Structure formats: C-alpha cells, structure tokens
Amino acid sequence: MHPKPQQTHAEEATSPGTCGPPNDVTERGATTAALARRERYLTAVVEIQQRLLAASASENLFERLVAPLGEASGASRAYIFEAHRSPDGNQLFSLRAEWCAPGVTPELRNPLLKDMPLERQRPHQYELLSRGQVLSGLVKNMPPEERAVLEPQQILSMLTLPLWVHGTLAGFIGFDNCAEEREWDKLEVDLLWAAAGAIAVSMEQRQSERALRERELRFRRIAENASDVLYRYQLAGTRSFAFISGVVTNNLGFSPEEHYRDPELWHRQVHSEDLRVLEQLLSDPQRMADTPVVVRFTRRDGRLVWLQHVVTPVMDATGLCVAVEGIARDITERRQFEEALKLSEASFRLLLEGVPEPAAIQRDEHIIYANSALVTALGFERPHDLMGRRLQEFLVDEPPTPEGMVSLVTGERRMRRQDGRIRVAEFASLPLLFDGEPAVVSIARDVTEQRKLQSQLSLADRMASMGTLAAGIAHEINNPLAFVISNLGFLLDEMRRMPSMMPGGLAARPEVDEWRSVIMEAREGAERVRQIVRQLKAFSRPDEERLEAVDLHAVLDSAVMLAANEIKHRARLKREYGPMPHVKGNEGRLCQVFLNLVVNAAQAIPEGAAEKNEIRLVTREGEQGRIIAEVQDSGSGIPAEVMGRIFDPFFTTKPVGVGTGLGLSICHGIITGLGGEISVESQPGRGTTVRVVLPAAEPGARVQKPVPAPQVPITQRGRVLIVDDEPAVGRALRRILREHEVELATSGRQALEKLSADNRFHAVLCDVMMPDLGGKDLYEAIQQGGSGLERRFVFVSGGAFTQGARDFLARVPNPTLEKPFDETAVRRVVRELVTSNASAVGN
C-alpha cells in the first residue's frame, strides 16, 4: 500500500459567472479539456504498464518510462531520482533519467544532481517525501534554501511524487514547469500517482530478483571457492548430480561436467570396502544425516584420497526424500598424519624402552606406559605393576595439581621406591599426542649420587670454613693467653724468690701460701685453655692430603677434649690404651673422624644417667702391622634392618635437625682413603662398637716427642728486639728474657725503622701476623738490605692461618715459637742466637 497523495496547496475555487450561452460554452470547453487530459494521462499510464511488462531485467527501466510521463503531464521536464547509500551509510539521491520539452536545457549531466544529500539540501522536500506526501507548488513560495537550488534551473513550478519500496523512500518522480507558473489539479496528481505506484512495484520486483540473483551468485562463489566439495545428488526420477562444486576436480581429478554426465562415477571410483557406505549416503541419507562418514576414493591418477562426508536429506511436500545435499572434506593429509603418528608412536615406545633413564606416559594423571628403567628405579618387577597408578604417588611432598591444570612433573623431586628407599631425580615433562589422544611424557634422571657428592662438598666447604674460623679464633686466643700464662709464671717465680729476698717480711705471712695456690690454679686453667686451643689448631689444619706418622692416642685425647661437653652429662669416659706404634695418616682428618665417632656415641645415650653409662676408647695393635681403635658406647644401639645403610649419605637415625646423615659417610670415606677400614657392631638396647683399623707408620717415620733441653745458666747478656702488635705479649716476653737487654716494637713499621737505624741486635722475636707490616714483609725488607740481620729472626705465631704465612714459615730456616710460650724454649733459642751472633754484634 502506498500513502494516499496529499497536495501541499489547495486548489483555487472557481469564481461564479453570468447566465447565458457564452458561459455554457466555457464550461463545456473546460470539461472537454479535462477529459482530454485524463485521456492523455490514462494512455500514458497504460503505455507505462506495457513498457514495464516488456522490460528485460538488464534494461534501464527509468529511461523508457520518463518520456510518456513528461509528454502526458505537459511539463517542461520530467525526471526520476533514485535513492542509494554512500560508503559511510548516508542516504543520497541521484538523477537517473530525464525528459525535456523542446527548448528546455537538460540537467542529466549536472554534477550537483548526483549523490545529492536531499535531507540537508532540501529539508522541506525531504520531510514531505519521507512521510509519503506529494510536493506541489510554485517555486517562489518555497523556502529560500530550496529556491536557491531551483531558480538557477529556471523552474517556476513543480510536482514531486515519492517512490516507496519495502516501506522506505526509494526515490521520487518530478515534473518541472519552466514556461509558466501553474498548479497540478487533483486529477493529474491521482493519475501520476498511479503511474508512480506501478513504477515502485516494478522497482520492488526488480530489487527482489536482483537480491535473489546476488544470493545465488554468492552461494556459487562460496561453493566454488570453498575447500570442501558441495554437492546435490538427485534421487527423484533418474539419479544424477544436480550440482557439484568445482573443487571436486582438485580432490578427485574429475570435473563437475564429468559428474553431471556420469551419475555412477563415484560408485566406480570408491574403494571396494567403502561401496556399501557410499550407497547408504546417497540412497538412505536419513540414517546418516549430520554424521561425519569417511569414504575412500581412487583419484584419476590412481592415488587414494579420504573424503569425510556430512549429508542432509531433501524432502518434498509429501515427506519423500528427493535429493541429498552434502559436503565432502578432503582429510587425506590428516589420515596420513594419523597413520604416520601411529608409526611414530610405535617408534617412540621403542625409543623410550631403550632410554636408560626412567620414563612414564600419563593420561588423565594415570600411567599408561612405563619403560623398564622406571620399573627398576621404583623397585617393581613388571610394567603392569605401574599401570593405572599416578606418578605423583611415588614423589615425596609433591603438591596437588590445581583443578583444571595439566600435571607436569618438572624439576628436582624426591622419589620413594617400593622398598621405602629415597632417590633424588630431575624430571622433565611435556604434553604430546599418544595413541591419538593428549598425554604427558615424563623423563627422570637419577641424580642421587650427584646430590650426595654436592652435599659432601658443601659440608666439606663448611668444615673448611669452620676450620679457618677455628684457626683465627685460636690465633686471637693465643695472644692474650700467651701473656696470661707468662705473667702467672712470672708471679710464681717471684713468690718463690721472696723468702731469699725478703726474710721475715711478706713471704712469712700465712696467706702467701694461699696466694701461691690461687696463682697455680689460674695457671693450670690457662694451660687447659692452651691445650684446647692446640686441639682446635690441629683440627683446622688444612694439609689434609699430607700423610705422616700420627700419635693415635693424642688424636683420641684431642677428640675427647673437644667433645667433653657432650660426654660429661651422658656417660663416664674410660680409656684403655694399649702399647702400639704411630699410625700412617693425617692428624687433622683423623681428629675429624674420631670427634664424629665420640659425639655419635655420646648422642646415642640419653642425658641424666652418666653414672650408669660409659664410653670406652680402646686401642691395640692388630695383625700385619695394623692398628685398631674402637669407640664403644652403652647407648640405644642400631636396629638390624638399617645396619646396611648406616654409611649411606643422608641416612640418619637421629631426630630431624640433630643429624645430617653425612657424618658416618664422610668418616668411611676418610678412613678408606687412608687405606684403613671402618665397621660397626650393634645390638638394640646394648650399645654400639665402631671399629677403625689403620695401617701403622713406617718405623723410620715414628715421631718422638721432643725432650726439653736442660736449662744452662746464661753466660752472656744480649740485645733482643721483640716485635708484636699486642703490647702485653711484648711485655710478657720481656719478663721471660729479663736477663737480656730487651726493646719493644708494637708494629712492623716501627721495627723496620729501629732495625734500619741500628742492626746491633742478637735476636729479633717477630710476630708473623700483624696488621700493617707482617713478619713475612719485615723479614723480606731486611733481607733486601743485605745486612744479614734476617738470619737472627725468631718468628712468633699464635696460629698462622693464611696459606701465604704457612708457606713462608715452611720455606725459611728460622725457628718458630708458638703462643702461648714455652718459657724454657724461648730462653734457649735466644741464648743460642746471642752466643752465635756475639762476634757479629761486637760483644
């Protein structure tokens, strides 16, 4: 339905006339003229209808219609504008066809009438047309913006009718009068409106046909350009291909025309095993509708292809299947890939089976394949024992996998065997397709021994650091200890001389004996500290690879002294030492072994019952020059089931945080490295015995304890320079050497200045470790001077804990005195230097 035409200006009323024949003739003339116009319009409308029926789809519709309308209307110009959309979506109007009376200038090529934004340029006209109204009137009465467009075209009056298609403004028909100003009456408007309606209906039909053709064209373009074969197989009447897309030529090597000519082409080219399936697809599609079915075909060149079909039946009004519409997709590459994947998976199985590292494949977090290495690593006998289990079951402290995440075991994990033993492994996992479905492969590398070695190295590094620290502590303790012991000795000597020096005086007082006793106790305590410091120095000795003759009893005593705090609250200590030679070994490493064994023995006994328990140290000489040392305890003992693992790294029966599980493993390594043996005997509740067997030292290598030289009265007084950054040490040495002329230097630089100015010293007692200029540097500076004074140096050490200092003392021939001092040795060394250098100094 089209809107009913409405005129914008009312028709002028006819003025009344006088009676008489002239008036009657006028009315008859007007009626005759109106009938003639109506006849002319009707003829134009009929002609338009005939032209519409005769027009072809490709013919320009508007050019054939505009001339009859212009001639019938008596206008100067008739034209048709068509609506269209710009690329940005705005509605535009363009002049498509025009008829002009003789003498009227055409506007068809006017660029201003192409792509005209009517709504903006002629808003009044657009508003009326968009509401379905007719625009009619004189130009001079129109809005200024419209007159500005129309008057340059010499238009005096105009009539415009909208063209509606599918309820929207699709264009408009216009009639311009450039010769006179006149209005169009209602009859003319109605007749022209009928013509406009016929044109709009034709436009609507053409748009529908064009849209249908475009859809069909798009479908064919899609079908021809699609990678899948689209087809329609006719079942009603003679079976044949009603349509098949051109891509079938690439897939099967046969063109669509060959398919149209030969309805049985597929039946001849199908694989013999798939013929029944193809017949079901094409004859009974209801059973296989929308279900992918794979059919194999032989191409023209003889190659085999796989086509995956999805079909839909086409039914008529009675429900009878008259055709099959289908899509066939070439999946040859995919099937070849799947076949290759199966072969690769078989090869992958063989590869994993030959890999020496444990490997498992999991799907849905359950093992579906395990190689022999994994079966052995976990302590099972057959791969079947692992099927269906989770790899995470065998991992210690493995966190749960978050929901929705794939479990990928990566990094270092502790793995528990079936027998409970723990192994350390590095895992690498990655997702893959296995048997055509997603899975995860995990490969492990056993790094247990590597981690043991790293832990041993780490512990050894910590022990070395502790040894260095112990050497430094010993050095710092020895400095004050040296002058404490020396001063206490000096006080005792002075108190012994008091009776001869002060008869009847202070020495006769009764409390003097108590004072002497106090000083002797203090000296005894200082000596005990001195022994502990010596044991620390022996324990921290760095030359662990040097083998020498070692007094095993001294080593045991050192270990007991260092472990005294662990022993005294738990057990009584008993020593049962037998006569035996020295052993071949390293004092520091043997001290480490027996300290660990004594501490283990003490920790096997609970605190609080020391009188009921005991730790025995037993030594004896064995057969074939072997020395046996046993550490026995009355502790809790070791269960029989773990006896075979006590020397394994990281194994311990102690509570968490008490033991590292490396002590016995390291002891075993040290003793076997020295050519010895270590073994353990134990009974739960009855104690443990650790037996160490070591080779005896060669007889010529036996080290005898030095026998102090008898003190010889001093016969000569010498000049002595003492160099030590600890002033109290220097003063203590001066008291020891009070029979000589002693000078002090509290730094190496001060000593260098003294010796550069005066080299007449019989002896120079020099500390090795000093902050500004150490003993080594002072020695080398004097040596470069060429005076020979460096031969009179005696080095004093509280524990030379740098490698450079140790190498220096081993290289030079000068004697070395250890802090705290042995006063007799100090006096003897100085006396020898005074005697030997008397002529050089000039005394």
Summary of the structure (lengths in Angstrom):
residues: 843
radius of gyration: 60.3
end to end distance: 149.0
largest distance: 194.0
contacts: 2470
relative contact order: 0.04
helix: 46%
strand: 23%
